[in-house]
Amino acid sequence: MATSEPDAGKVASRELEARIHQVTRLIPAGQVGTYGQIALVAGANSARRVGRAMATLPMGSDVPWHRVINSQGKIATRRDGGPDPEQKRRLRGEGVRLDRQGRVDLKAVAWPGPSLQWLAANNYEIEDLILRSQRKGRKGAWVNWKL
């Protein structure tokens, strides 16, 4: 019986998802990262890809999905059109304050991103990350790595 190789696209997708989850696990309680920030570090093409990876987590996962928000400091809306009340509850439980519009103060609670040491130890292309982060010119929770 012939064995088939796993579909390269599925393997790459699983590897990317694992990297997204790995990076998300680094965000400490009381801080938040953005979908775009995680996408850049993990090598995802878009912030939406990070959102999909968070949305497909199984119940009880150890990935702190609730610490990932959009670049405006808002909790992303769910399919029903409203913010996730569980995400709000978890963030508040960690001491993250949300204003009346449901935004967090990114200047106060933004995760600066992984350290250069962590990136090097985990085989990330640091120079490429620095160049891509500078080209993106992100606002809010962003990393300004320097060599």
Steps between C-alpha positions, in 0.01 A plus 500: 500500500644832396535774758416849399695804598303759697377786286770769510242775538343332804840441661605860440166619637542288815855626545386860462219444749750349745723808462201731554412312817865497613527878467161559665605295803776757562253782575494533880188551709408867515635577153357471149642442154340582168404264220742683269784483748461124538463458124830678440693297757345164409537558127129506417391690190231692682346586833189311386703178493581554867131556569413171333765320705350646820144416393580134440662433837340213690321566828742504791803587289799648683540768231400838651281598202327767706822707509487557123309808384483717191735789422245754623507346848160338456378149553417359158134446428357151491283354228192628682633857467597571859821476702570178685380538861734219610798687358396815688457301820841335470681824419335680792592206723864562408474869584462629143263796497259562215340837434131556427557422133662169593856610415814441699770763542772351282759740639436357846467126429668432165724196492832610349543169318748220552857580592775475243648221713175300482476555126858381448455198726189399305660538155309807386661712227566809712632730229204415276258568788661836569479603136138385466396674824659826383331476159161439660525819704248372750340712769395393847639179643807457291857396526788723399778246499850621440810293436 
